[in-house]
Amino acid sequence: KNFAWAPVDLLRRLTVPMVEEEQWDKFWVSCCVACGPVFLFLNCAGLVDPATPVFPHMTGRYLPLWLLVLGQSCALGTAFYNVSDHDAPPTQRWIHFSLMGLAFVTSIAWISIFANELLGCLNAIGMIMGISPTILGVTVLAWGNSVGDLVADVVIARAGQPKMAVAGCYAGPMFNMLIGLGLALAIKTTNIYPNGYKLPYHPNVPISFGFLFACLLGSLAAVALSRFRITRPWGVCLITLYVLFMAVSILVELQWIRLDYHA
């Protein structure tokens, strides 16, 4: 394996349990049970300070919260190692689902870490090359974030499940906007409570919402008028609408189109 990837792969194996029978390894899963909660706790440092003092010990000093979480998770991992089978995953359904839940949550934490690093790289590239972060956001970041959904939806549609593919096209962005944006705003406003969070204005914000509203409203009308069928002409219209959105966003960012705004 690539030596440069080895440290990341080691951390991944220490935090994301593999519960499939053909990939079962008692030692690594026990390490995940011990290290996974600590990994998740450190990823939530923006909500809870890991150095928060908790129970005092004999010297009269208080233990940091991260040490308490580490001790509890290590005890849990040791207990799991002692009661689990060496050759097969646990047969108890609640243990199996608990390991799957831990794998799911830690995988989301890893995705969040890589997303933050990707955002930092994009900002650095923008500063070095003199490209606006907004242009990078509506081009490189948007394409990279959506190409996986695009491939998955095309594969599902070609497999004979067009209804599932269309539902995924709208359910994915809806999840990002409602859960992703809602959770981010909830965390931000919690941290600065009782003050409110003032969103920084940018001309591309109303442009994005305008094109999104036009796309949704147009899709609703076009599908209803075509007796709930998605036709090729409407697909071409959606692609044209996206190209127009890209062109307007870039022109606004380059200030070839000026939108005056007064707060």
Secondary structure, 3 states (H helix, E strand, C coil): CCCCCHHHHHHHHHHCCCCCHHHCCHHHHHHHHHHHHHHHHHHCCCCCCCCCEEEECCCCCEEEHHHHHHHHHHHHHHHHHHHCCCCCCCCCHHHHHHHHHHHHHHHHHHHHHHHHHHHHHHHHHHHHHCCCHHHHHHHHHHHHHHHHHHHHHHHHHHCCCHHHHHHHHHHHHHHHHHHHHHHHHHHHHHHCCCCCCCCCCCCHHHHHHHHHHHHHHHHHHHHHHCCCCCCHHHHHHHHHHHHHHHHHHHHHHCCCCCCCCCC
